[in-house]
């Protein structure tokens, strides 16, 4: 059966990027939903819009040359989080969102067009001429998410480009049966909080064939407080065949872990110039277990701090670690982090600038980690310091082996913070049953 087409021009949308077209585009979406489904087409041209509420059975399709541009005015945005309760300020719920859905089914976002988040209007350079200019950019003004899609069942996002987000790009909250494939996320690499894809308390998610450049984690699984309360654990996630570039972690779990994150496979990915390759953070009580990562290649590296400003927002979290696994308390809270266990890494080939870190705590040890058939090269200032395979790791993790790395151990966000350290190239703390073969 052929789907009905609802072209936004027929509902009053005006091309050019100057006229706010929210009502016209929403009218097309609502008309498609009233007909029990259909395709809403955005033709070639630039269309400015505020928040759009996607409906069950509707496909939002951007044709080649179409640009759907997000307004940066607070009054044009849906405040999706006004009733959320969360004591973790790091999550950042403020700002509203561009694409919104809640309690819907069978939504598709498709086409070869582009969503434009206008991040260039909220980020600015504050480093002087001649400075390294690798630190986070300055931030001004109102910053909406590119999307907040809550409790959507059978969600498909394919082929489109998400460009220049001002905040998180794809925030999926409590969604089920999700397929994201062949999309491009192209954000400012120094634009803070411009995460790529954030499955939050989601289940049955497939992410494959995507190219992501972001100023925060490229793909990050989590379980935030309000979403865990409503939708439970984050589980049954498959991530594959992606190319990832960021000043943060390429493939990450956490830090928001109020519920468990488990049964995850990440494979066949390239990480390029990321501060961390694989990152697993437990902070909020939920356990992280049965995580499988294999066939990942590329490099990790450190990025310079801000030369004119200090504090957390002047630096990226990390020092260039290929693998970072951490279970420590957040600063200022009493929550005990959940345990991390049954982690399997194999066929990893990564060049980095800092050690492999497996750092648990007495109440939350890291247990049962396997690293097999892998090779890591640790360099600094362009000079190789260590080359080792999994067969060498058992020796390199011993402090009396005589080969130590000097730098900073960065465990933010946590009460441990970031501090100078002299540690083995495989750093284990409260980590048990860790094997290399």
N, C-alpha and C positions, 0 to 999 in steps of 0.2 A: 504494500500500500504506500503510495507516494505521500510524503509529508507536505503539509501546507507551508507556504513561504510567507513570511511577514517582514517586508522590507521597511526599515526604519524611516526612509524618506517618505513613505506613504502615510506615516503618522506624524509628520511635521519636523523631523530632524533636519538641521541645517548644517551643511558641510562648511569647514573653514577653521574650526577650533576656537572660535571666539564666542559663539552663542551657546548657552547652556541647553543641552538637549535631553536632560534627564526625563522630563515628562513624556516626550515623544518616544524615547527608547523604551521606557517602562510601559507605555501604552501598547507597544508592539509585543512586549513580553507577556503582558496580561491578556492580550487578545489571543496569543498562541496558547496560553494556559487554559483559557475559556473554551477553546476548541479541543481540549484534552491533548494538546501537544502540537508542536510544529517547529519550524526553523525560523529564528529571527535573524535576518541578514543585515550585516553592516557593510555597505558597499565601499569602494575605494574613496578615500578622503579622510579628513581629520574631523572627529566629532568629540566635543567636550561634554562631559557628563558628571553628575554627582553619583551618589550611591544608587546601584541598580539591584533590585531584589529578583533573583532568579527563581523560577517556579518549576514545579514538577512537570516532567514531560517535554520541557522546552530545551532546544538546542540554540545556543548563542554562537553564531557563525560569523567570523570576520573574513571577508573576502581579501584576496591579494590586493595590497595597497591601502587597506583600511587601517585606520588608527583610532582607537577608542581611548581618549585622553581623560585622565582622572582630574577632577577639580581639586584644588587645594584650599577650599573654603570650608570651615567647620560647619557652617549652616547648610551645606549641600550633602553632608554625610549622615548616614545612619549610625547612631551611637549604640552599637550592638552590645557593649559591655557594661552598660550603666548599672546593672543589677548584680554583676559578678563580685564575689568576695575572694580575695587572694592576698595573703600577707607577703608575697614575694614580689618586691618592686622590680626585680630584674626582668620579669615577663613583659611588662609594658602593655597594658590593655587600652590605654587612651588612644584617641585619634580617629575613631570610626573606621569605615572600610568602604572600598569602591564596589567590589562585587560581593553580594551578600545572599545567603540562603540559609534557611533554618527549617528543619523538619520537612524536608522535601525528598522526592524520589526521581530517579531517571533524568538527571540533568547532564547535558553535554556542553562543553566549551570547545570550539573547534575553529579550523580555518588557518590560513597562512598570513593573516593580518597581525596587528600588534596592539597590545594594551600598553599605554604610556602612563607611568606613575609620576612623572615630573620631579623625580628626585633631585635633578639639577637645580631646582628652584629652592630647595631647603638645605642643601649642603654647600659649604663654601671653604675655600682654601685659606688657612690662617698661618701656614708655614712661610717664612721669608724666602726670597730668592736664594738659591744656593743650598737650601736645606734638603735633606733626603726625600722629603715628601712621601713617606710611606705610612705615616700615622693616620688615625681616623680623622676625617674631615670635620670641620665645625658644623653645627646644626642650628637652624633658625626656623621659626614659624611652625605651622600646623603640618603634621605628618600622618596621613591616613594609611592603613594597610591597603595593599592591592586587593586582598580578598579576605573574607571570613565566611567559611562554608561549614555550617554546623548541622550535624545529624542528617546528612544527605546519604541516601542509599542508592547505589548504582550511579556513581559519579564518573564521568569520562572527561578528561582534558587532553586534547591531542593537537599537535602540529603548530599551535599558536606561539607567538613570542610575547613574553612579558618583559617590558623594557623600563629601566630607570625607576625602580620602585623607591618610594620615600621611606617605607618601613617594610615589614614582612611581606613577602610576595604571595605565596599560596599557604594560607593557614587553614588546615582541614581539622575540624574539631568534632570528634565523635562520629566520623563518617564510616560507612561500611561499604565494602565492594567498590573499591576505587581503582581506576586505571588511568595512569598519567604516562603518556608516551610521546616521544618525538617532539617535545617542546623545547624552546629556548628561553632561558632566563638570563637577561643581560643587564645587570645592575652596575652602578658605580662600585668598583672594588674597594674603595675607601669610604663608602657610604655606610655608616654604622647602622646596625639592626636591619639590614636589607637581606634577611634570610631568603633562601630559595624556596624549599618545600618543607613545611612543618606539619607532619601528621601527629596530631595531638589526641591521645586516647582513641585512636582509630583502629579498625580491624579489617583484615583482608584487603591489603593495599598492594598494588603493583606499580612500580616506577621504573621505566626502562627507556633507554635510548635518548636521554636528555642531555643538553649542554647547558651548564649553569655557571655563571660568574656572579659573585655576590660579595657584599661587604660584611657579611656575617656567614653563619654556617650554611653550606650548600643544601644538604639534606639532613634534617635533624628530627629524630623521633622523641616525643616527650609525652608527659602526662601532667598537665597543669592542674592546680587545685580545683577550679570550678568545673573543668571538663571531666576530671576523674570522678568527681562526686556524681556527675550525671551519666557517664558512659563507661567508667571502669578502665581496665588496663588498655595498653597499646600493644597489639600483638598481630602476628601473622602478616609480616611485611616482607616483600621481595623487592630488592633494588638491584638493577643490573645495567651494564652497558652505558654508563654515563661518563661524561667528561666534566671535571669539576675544578673550579678555580676560585680561591677566596683568601682573604686575610685571616680567616678563622678556620674551622674544621671542615674538611670535605664531607666526611660521613660521621655523623655524631648521634649519640643518645644522651639525653639530658640537656641542661641541668635539671629542668623541672621534672621531678620523678615522684609525684605523690602516689601514683599507682605504679604497678609493675610494667616493665617493658620486656617482652619475651617473644621467642620464636621469630627471629629476624634473620634474613639472609641478605648480605650485601656482596656483590660479585662483579668481576669483569669491568672494573672502572679504572679510569686514569685520573690521578690527582695531580694538578699542576700548580706549583707556586702557592701552596696552601700552608698556613702556619702549623696545622696538624693534619695528619692523614686520617687516622681512625681515632675518634674520641668517645669515651664512655664515662659519663659523670653520674654518680648517684649522690643526691643531696637531701631528698625529702621523704624517705621512708619506703618507697617502692623498690622492690628487688628488680635487678636486671639479670636475665639469665637466658641461656640457650641462644646465643648470638653467634652467627657463623659469617666470617668474612674471608673471601678467597679471591685470588687472582686480581690483585690491586697493584698497579705500578705508578711511578711518578716521583715527585719530590715534595719535600716540605722545607720551609725556610722561615727565618725570623724576619720581622719588619721593624724598622726604626721607630722609637718613641717620638712624641711631639717635642719640639725644641722650645716651645714658648708656653706650654701649658702642662700642668701635672695632674695626677689623679687617674682613676680607672678609665675615663673616657679619652685619655690622651694616649693610651696604649692598647694593643690587641692582646687577648689572652693567649699565652703560649710562647714558646721559644724555638719552634721548629721541630717538634717531636713527631716522628713517624707514627707512633702509637702512644696514646695517653689514656690510662684507665685510673679513675679516681673515685674514692668513696670517703668523703670527709664532710664535716658539718658546715652548713652555711654560717656566716658571721651573724651574730645577733639573734639566733633562734635556738630553741631547745630540741628541735627534731633530730632524731638519729637517722643518718642515711641508711638506705637499704643495702643489703649485701649484693655483691656482683659475683656471679659464679657461672660456670659452664660457658666459657668464652673460647671460641675456636678460630684461629687465624692460620691460613695456609696460603702458600704461593704468593707471598708478599715480596715485592721488589721495590724498595723505596730508598731514596737518598734524602737525608735530613741533616739538621744542624744541632740536634739535641738528643739526649738519650731516649730509650724506650722507658716509659714511666708506668709502673703498676703500684699505686700508692693507696692502700686502704687505711683503716683506722682500727683501733682495738675492738670497738663495738661493731664495726662493719668491715670485716676482712674481705679481701678478694681471693676467691677460691676456684680451683680447677680451671686453669688457663692452659691452652695448648697452642704452641707456635711451631709450625712444621713447614719444611720445604720453602724457606724464605731467606732473603738476603737483604741486609740493611747497610748503607754506607753513610757514615757520619762525617760531615765536613764543616769547616768554618773558614770564612774569608777566602773561599775558593780552594782551600787546601784540605785534602782528605786526612782525617784523624784516625778513623777506624773503618775497616771493612769487615763485616762478620756475617756469617750464616747462622741458621738456627743451631748448628752443631757447635758453634763457639759461644753461644749465649750463656751456657751454664758457668763458664769461667768468667765471662765479662761481668756477671752480676755480683761477683764476690768483691768486697771492698779491699781485701788483701791481695787482689790480683795485680795491683800496682798500676793500673790504667784508670784514671779518674777524669771525669769531665768537669770543667769549671764554668759556671754560668749562673743562671737564676732558675730556681724551681718555682714554677707558677701554678698554683692550685686554685686560683680565683674561679668562681666566686666561693670563698670559704673563709673560715677563721684562720686558716694557714696562710692565706694571701700569697704574695710573691716575694721571694727572698733569695739572697745569694746562696749558692750551694756548690759543694764539691762532692760529686756522687759518681757511682759506677755508670757505665754506658747502658746497663740494664739495671734500673733502680727498682728494687722491691722493698715495700714496707707493708707489714701486715698483709702479706700475700702468701698463700699456701697452696701447695699442690700445683705449682707452675712447672710445666715441662716443655722441653724443646727437643724435637727429634727430626 
